[in-house]
Every structure is written in C-alpha cells, then in structure tokens.
Amino acid sequence: MYRTKTCGELRLTDAGNEVKLAGWVQRTRKMGGMTFVDLRDRYGITQLVFDESKDAALCERANKLGREFCIQVVGVVSERQSKNPKMPTGDIEILASELNVLSESLTPPFTIEDQTDGGDDIRMKYRYLDLRRSAVRKNLELRHKMTILIRNFLDAQNFIEVETPILIGSTPEGARDFVVPSRMNPGQFYALPQSPQTLKQLLMVSGFDRYFQIAKCFRDEDLRADRQPEFTQIDCEMSFVEQEDVLQIFEDLARHLFKEIRGIELPALQRMTWHEAMRRFGSDKPDLRFGMEFVELMDVLKGTGSFPVFNEANYIGGICVPGAADYTRKQLDQLTEFVKRPQVGAKGLVYVKFNADGTVKSSIDKFYEPEVWQKVKEAMGAKDGDLVLILSGDNANKTRVQLCTLRLEMGDRLGLRDKDKFVCLWIVDFPLFEWSDEEQRLMATHHPFTMPNPDDIPLLDTDPAKVRAVAYDFVCDGVEVGGGSLRIHDGKLQEKMFQILGFTPERAMAQFGFLINAFKYGAPPHAGLAFGLDRFVSLMAGLDSIRDCIAFPKNNSGRDVMLDAPGELDPKQLEELQLKVDLSQE
Amino acid sequence: MYRTKTCGELRLTDAGNEVKLAGWVQRTRKMGGMTFVDLRDRYGITQLVFDESKDAALCERANKLGREFCIQVVGVVSERQSKNPKMPTGDIEILASELNVLSESLTPPFTIEDQTDGGDDIRMKYRYLDLRRSAVRKNLELRHKMTILIRNFLDAQNFIEVETPILIGSTPEGARDFVVPSRMNPGQFYALPQSPQTLKQLLMVSGFDRYFQIAKCFRDEDLRADRQPEFTQIDCEMSFVEQEDVLQIFEDLARHLFKEIRGIELPALQRMTWHEAMRRFGSDKPDLRFGMEFVELMDVLKGTGSFPVFNEANYIGGICVPGAADYTRKQLDQLTEFVKRPQVGAKGLVYVKFNADGTVKSSIDKFYEPEVWQKVKEAMGAKDGDLVLILSGDNANKTRVQLCTLRLEMGDRLGLRDKDKFVCLWIVDFPLFEWSDEEQRLMATHHPFTMPNPDDIPLLDTDPAKVRAVAYDFVCDGVEVGGGSLRIHDGKLQEKMFQILGFTPERAMAQFGFLINAFKYGAPPHAGLAFGLDRFVSLMAGLDSIRDCIAFPKNNSGRDVMLDAPGELDPKQLEELQLKVDLSQE
C-alpha cells in the first residue's frame, strides 16, 4: 500500500496513530533544527515534520526535497504547537519516521498555488502542472459533481442516455463542420456532429420518449470570444410534450443543481418574450442581477430640440446609472470611447448628469431647453445624483444591442454583477427566422426543425419574418445557458420550412432525407432542449472563461499547445486516405 | 397534456378511470362489432377497444388506422373479458371515446415485433424503426442502466469523471488514427483518440488520483469481426496503487453490475497467468463455462507410432468431448473441414472415439498399437463414450490457438456456452512484448507505457521477449471485457522501453514528448484499466454482436447506411481545408 490516509483527512482525533501518506511537496522550510514539509494531494495539505535531533540523516534527506517531488512518508500524527485554523488539517502534523522519494521533479515553470505567477501561455503548455492547482482542480471536480447530479436527476425522470455517433454525415447548414476522411470509402468524409439534433429527433421517431446525452459537439468556427472547437452539451429530447412540459422539467433540473451545488433555492423562473427582452435590455440573454432598464426617449428627444442626430434617429434609448452623476470628464470620455469600439459600434454617447445639487449637465446642453432634461429625468425615473446615458441610431434593435453592452459595462463598473447572485429566466417566443445580411436570405434562428407558433402559421406565407417560434432559452446572469424548441413533426410543414429557407426539395432531401423519410412513419410530437455544460459549470463556479472548467482546452487558434496538436501527418497516412494537402489555394 | 398515463402502467386497480394515452398502433383487428387496437409506447402495450354499437363513426376511424400510426386516445380503463396473463397490462383494456391521429405512417418495411421479418440491411437503413422493437430498445435501456450504475459506483469510490478532448494529435503507433484536417492550421491535422491513454496518465501527473471516463474511442481498422470504428470505453486510472488495488476495485465494480443487472453474486475471481491460459485453453480469454481443457500428448504420441505428422510435431494436444463418441462420420468430416478453414488453419484433425462398448476407433488407427490409445485415454481422462480430438503442429502456441477454436466449436455444439452463465477471471502476467512478423520487431503487447514485472527488469537487456508485464485482462465467457496495466512512471525506464521498441529518442520525443516531459515533474506511481462498454453490455444482454447495443452502428465498410455517411464534401469545404482528393493513388 502506498498510503493509508490522504492529505486531507487527518484530525486531532487521529493523534498518536501511525499513518502512511503520499503526495507532492508543496513547500519545505527549516526552523530551529526542524524541517517542515507541506505535503499535498487532491484531498488537501498535511504538514510533515522532520526532527534533526531524532534522525539527522532523515532530516537531511527531507532538506533535499524540491518543490513538486512526489514522495511517500510514514509517521505518527501529532498535535501541532501552532495550529492553523485556516486548514482542515491545521490542528495536526506528522512526525515523519520514513521518507521515500517516488519521483523527483524539475523546478516547475510556475508556482503551484491558487494565485500562480504563470501566464496563460505557459500554464496551457504545462497544463498537467496547472491542473495541480486546487483552484483549477476544483472546477473539474465541480463539473464531475454536476454531471452526476444531472444524470441521476434525469434517470429518475425516466430519461435514457443514448450515445449517438461522432462520425456522421456533413450537413453544410449552420456552422462549419469538422470533417474526417474515410479510408475505407475513398474520397468520402464523415463529419463530427455540431450537435446530436437530428439523431435525437430520430430517437423520438423510435419511441424513446425521453432521451438525454451529455454529448461532445464540434464546430469549426473562428474562435472569437469564449468558444472552443469542441464543447459539451446536456442534450435532451421528449415526446408527447408541449413547451410547458419541457420548461417545467428543465427548470426543476436547474433548481436541483443550484440547490445541490450552491445551496440556493431558485425562485420560479420568470418568462420574458424575446421582444420584451430586446426592448427592455437589448439582449436575448438579459442580465437581471441589476436594473438600468432601457427607457425609450423618442417622444422626449426627437424633434424637441435641434440635435440633428436625435432628430434623424429611429431609436433613442437611455439607461439611468444610479449615483453616477459625479462621473468625471475623464470617466465620461472613457465611456464615449467604449461605445465607439468596433465591438460596440455606436456612433456617439450622450450623457445627462442630474447633479446632487439639482443642476443638470449634458453633453448636448446647447441643443435643448432645460425643461426637456426635466422630461428626460421623469421618463428615466432619475433622481438627483444619477447619470443618464443615451444612445440613438437608425436601427432600433442594433442600437439596443449597443446600449446593452453599455449597460453591462456600467453594471461591471458599479460592481452590480455579483458572481454569487443568480437570476435565471426563460426567454420565449423567439422569431422563427432571422435575416442574414451575408446570405441575403432568411435563416432559421435555431434550426430548420423548429415549430412555428400555431397562431402565426398563416404568416408563413405572407410575412415569415414576423413568425414566432415555439423556442425558448434558459438565461442566467446574462449567459445563454441552454435553449431548445418544439419540433416540427409534420412532413408537410417541414417541407414548407425548407422552402422558405431556400432549400430546393432535392437539396433538402440530400441533406436531411433520413429525417424527412423517418417522419413518414408516425413521428410523435416532440420537443427538446440543450444546456451548454461548459457554460453551466462556469456559471456555477463563477469562472471568467469556459476554458477554466475544461481539462485540456484549446487556444484561440484551435491549438492544444500542450499536445502540440494539430500537426502534420506522416505522408503514408495521407496516401492511405488518398488526400493531398494543397496550400497553394491560400 | 398529450397523455395522462403510459401504455405500460395500467392495472385492474385503475378500472373505471378515464385516461389519455399516446403511442403507436402495433396492430388492429375487428371482431364482432368491436375494433381492437394494440397501442405501444416505450413502456408497454395497452389494448384499446372501439365499440361500433356505441360510436360507429369513431369505430370507423379506428378501422382506418394503419400499423405504426402515431395516435392519442381518451377512454375508460375497464376489466378485460379474456385476460392476457403474458402482458403486464393484460387484465385491462381502454374503452375508447376519443381518437386523435398525431401522425400517419407509411407501411413500415418490416414488422415491428421482437421477431421481425426484416433482414439486417433493411433494418439498418431504417434503424429508427428497428429501434421501435422492444428487443432492440431494451439493449439501449440496459446500456443506460449500466452506465448509471458504473458512474455512481465510481463516484462513491472518489473517482472523478474528466472529459478529455476528442481532437488530439496523431501518434502513428498501434492502430490507424482517424484524422481531422484543421482549417485554422492549414496542412495540419488533429487525430481522434484511439483511447484517452496518454491523457489519463497526464491527469495522474496532475494529481487527480482516481479518474474515470466513459469515453468514445476511434480506430480506423478494417472492420473484421465484431468491431466498430467508434466504440466506448469505461476508462479508469488510479495513482499510488499496485496491481492488487486495481483488480480489487474493478472486480468489485463487475460484481456490483452482475448483481444489479442480472441478480448474480459473482464469486471471487480466479487469477490465471497468460502462460497458464495459453497452455490449458489456447487463449488469453478462455471460456471457463465448460471444461474440455487441453491435454498435451507429446509423451504419449510423439515417437510411439509411425504417424509422421505427430512424429515431426513440436506440439500435440487434445480435448476430450464428453459423450461424443457416437459422432457420425459426417459429423467428424465436418469437424475436419472446420479446422481446415483459413480462420482456424490447422493441418489436420485426428480423432479417437472411445466407444460406449469399450472399443476404440481412431482416424489414425493404423499408425499406433492399441495400447497407445489406452495411454491417450488415461492422459485425457476420457471415459467410454467420449470423443478425443487432437491437433498438432510446429508452433505450440499457434496450434493451441487452433485447438481453442475447436474447443469453442465443440462447446457450442454441445450447448455448453450458456448465455445466462457467467464465469469471469483475471488473466495476469502478460508478456510485455510480442514479436511482429509483419514489422519484424518486438511490439508492445499493450502499449509502450506498461510496467515490466520488477523481477524481470534484468531480462530487458538480455531476453526482452521473456519479460512479463504488470498487465491484466478481465475475461468473461471467452470475451476480453477489459484490460489494463501498471504504468511506467520513471523516465529512465520509459526511455529504455522506447529503445527496445525501436524508437529513436527523436521519434519518441516527437510522438510522446508531452508525456515524457510531464514525467519529469514528480509523476506518481499509477495504474489503470479500461472496460469495453459495448462488449460489457453485449455480454450482460446475451447479444451476438455489439451492434445490437449501439443506437446507430456502422456496417463492415464503416458506413452508416441510415445517414448515408460518409459522403462527398461540397467542393467549397475542401477548398477551405486546402485539401484535394486524389483517387489516382489507389
């Protein structure tokens, strides 16, 4: 046996017992003829003591231990003189009588502490050392705990986890597929699934009724923001259900997770339509941890003064930042720059300071009579001491999205986005289609299998852009954690959808023939939802990036810098696949 | 609500209640003014009755229902006149008052029954219909149940499930990799993991201690026998352990599964060395459900008669088939043909019939004095009425493998391979290396990271082929369900292994540099094991093929005939990947 106990479990009640521990040297220090070693394993840290006066040779060997040496120690548990109340094992130490170096370590390239001195790049290259830091390891432990809770919850609700294949066919709709050349079928390729969407719908056709899978998904997208080429979904589908059934089950699941993981009783989730969310927060994933709701100011500011920007605008909206009227010129300039950044893209920021002394100061004072600012104050519900920030533009929703970014920035600045506070809600009634400027056509907001709202079906022929989908997103703290929809199970309606999306019948058949055919054999009404596991874990753990809850993530170029992958192939491999790399096309 | 009850749950105690059911029409039949419909869902079958005398129009609509229509029905639960004790719902029927066709069905291409009339190909093409058959669905339900049991068992033992990446680097050692071109890194490729072997070893370096993952693995091999290009492993690794710790935990896991799934108390598993298994059964995965152990007959038959084949043989071995002395000439001819098949490859079969009347008849009577057959009888422990089958050859182990195939064939013929009987054992002390005729070099029997038996380390320099590995397989009923090994955690020993395997230091570094480097930072002693989930489920369910427990399997050409994948890519996709298909190399 390499150990009889772990480094996290010994307490004062164990005093007097001989134990064997194994782990890594966190640090060593000499003090008055004693050598102290902090021994670390996954379960905690235990202090070892080597007493020079009792065994000088042993102590000498302990002095030679370097950081991250992997060692095994025998000794007696004993009460510490100076206890450390911050550590669960802080009451005891081990009076070591044997020491065995299991393997030595080079000096690690960064310190293995919660607050490390290692930059992102070096920590990714040595990810196996980064994972020794308890701050990182805890995220993976949380991830494990969440998946166990999720699986047992869904199992208890009669859901069956079914593994769907990773090597499937390519469907060039939506994001870009990763593809896999088939040696046995030369010139042909598999694709990795962007999600098990069509396969889980087939399982519904098969009568599986309640399916789930914690499934790897793959998208070959440029990795802006917090994305990974491979990510994990909690993928679910149910038959013989309406939207309400789905929301109920997955709200219960979310409530269960918040309770078990964070000890939080989530209240019943509010529902907000997509239109309302856009109007009030400029986002289909509003962060409701704080207010600063949008107030439309068209009536108050358009045509009531001589500011040409407002007079030409199709949308003017503001947020009221409480207590921020004392923002300095410099701070306001920063905000003005912030909204001009390409990521935000707003043309200009207008501010109105309602000073604590009752005076008003705006960046466009000269264009308006003072009573207009009083109307703004009323409309915004602003109090003396508040700062009102206003954006305007041609396109209402685009301007709202810009205002949303500003709102979130102000939330951050005011410390209102508390990582220990969770406000979840359902966004419902998404538009079924969205216009793609790039493709110059209507695209499915979710995917081509989403059910239109039955009330809007006549609009499919007359004004498809207005059709609402029976689709829903689970949103928490400004993050889209999950989403889903009722699916079309009627062949005729599905045909019409493909038609509106610009598919020829031939193309629809070539891409989705298996599903279209399957629906001819008694397809049940069905609906589903998928949570992003990486995002859900990050949310629960309060992480800034999903990378922090992934054991071996890739960087923004899609590289695993630790494995040095991807890499070049052996020419023999390419030959067997009957492929040639042709970089001339670049 | 689409339904208030499922089709599997109604009992006589529900009589009088109005219920709503939804499901598929299994069959309809008219009888004396009544129409009976068997309604099926995942949970069972419930009989619906439409009474012409009560609602002729409704009954008329019921008469028009076709097989596999998806319908919804309202009615009152009522006691059946003629009960069906074979069905859990056989005591009741539903007196239908409403019928709603949710979606119609074409006539399915085969019957959706436990015993279907559909051949393999058509069932695979319409796999979504095949999955409606309860015989198939039950396998996936079992698979789900097993994974839940496995995860909860391992979780309770402090194992953490960690997801390792699917897009990794190619290591052209062992089987062929599936590769994935990287658009963001033109000319470079990811590989899909053949197993998470190196990644789980890195997690041990990270201190994760007890890892598991139910992981998809990929091997681009020609799909002879019962293989799939993607398959699933229960992949585990532990630190600070010896072989004994690993065997104990996973024997406990297996015992837990057999108990929970099959209600069987597995006895403590016997351990058999690889050498013993080869000697006694000619296989490293012996089927111990029946006897017919090999008896070596070199002393008895080599040089004791004039049969040249035996006199030149380096191995002569036999099995005693109890009570088979009455095998006819035709049956014996069949066996002679059987051993000559290319899959077996034996040169010739010799039989000795110890007839019930005490006489002896052998295919090589003329070469031996009668007393030799008495010695054979003694050596084999044969009784009157038994049949002894003998094979011989130049190479002892090759001949044993042939004799093993014959033994299994006889086990099948005698009905001794009972699918409800489970005999599990550990095979230990595998050879560390095996000679590859193809590559003309020693290859790692398992993989290059397997620890040699400490007693055999001196042999690494003198006679590596004799070195035993600390490696073990979990075998049940002739199936290798799992296997693993203690790993090398010492850099120097690992270097030596690579050297023996013919890796230059540069090549070792290029392929496994990340692991070699990681081991420089205090690698703990570690060991692991992986079960093949598909095989384990098949074993538990008594399936002939792993395909039967996989939702969407591929055929022997690696094709998913339902999805029609793999397929050709859009030229734009190839362009983006800077690849060209070059079929001229064929």
Interface residues (C-beta under 8 A of the other chain):
Chain A: M1 Y2 R3 A22 G23 W24 V25 R40 D41 R42 Y43 E68 F69 C70 Q72 L102 S103 E104 S105 L106 P108 Y126 R127 Y128 L129 L131 R132 R137 L140 E141 R143 H144 T147 I148 R151 N152 D155 I160 E161 V162 E163 T164 P165 I166 L167 I168 G169 S170 P172 R176 D177 F178 V179 V180 P181 S182 R183 M184 N185 P186 G187 Q188 F189 Y190 A191 L192 L199 L202 L203 V205 S206 G207 F208 D209 K216 F218 D220 D222 L223 P229 E230 T232 F240 V241 E242 D245 H489 D490 G513 F514 A518 F519 K520 Y521 G522 A523 P524 P525 I550 A551 F552 K554 S557 G558 R559 D560 M562 L563 D564 A565 P566 G567 E568 L569 D570 K572 Q573 E575 E576 L577 Q578 L579 K580 V581 D582 L583 Q585 E586
Chain B: M1 Y2 R3 A22 G23 W24 V25 R40 D41 R42 Y43 E68 F69 C70 Q72 L102 S103 E104 S105 L106 P108 Y126 R127 Y128 L129 L131 R132 R137 L140 E141 R143 H144 T147 I148 R151 N152 D155 I160 E161 V162 E163 T164 P165 I166 L167 I168 G169 S170 P172 R176 D177 F178 V179 V180 P181 S182 R183 M184 N185 P186 G187 Q188 F189 Y190 A191 L192 L199 L202 L203 V205 S206 G207 F208 D209 K216 F218 D220 D222 L223 P229 E230 T232 F240 V241 E242 D245 H489 D490 G513 F514 A518 F519 K520 Y521 G522 A523 P524 P525 I550 A551 F552 K554 S557 G558 R559 D560 M562 L563 D564 A565 P566 G567 E568 L569 D570 K572 Q573 E575 E576 L577 Q578 L579 K580 V581 D582 L583 Q585 E586
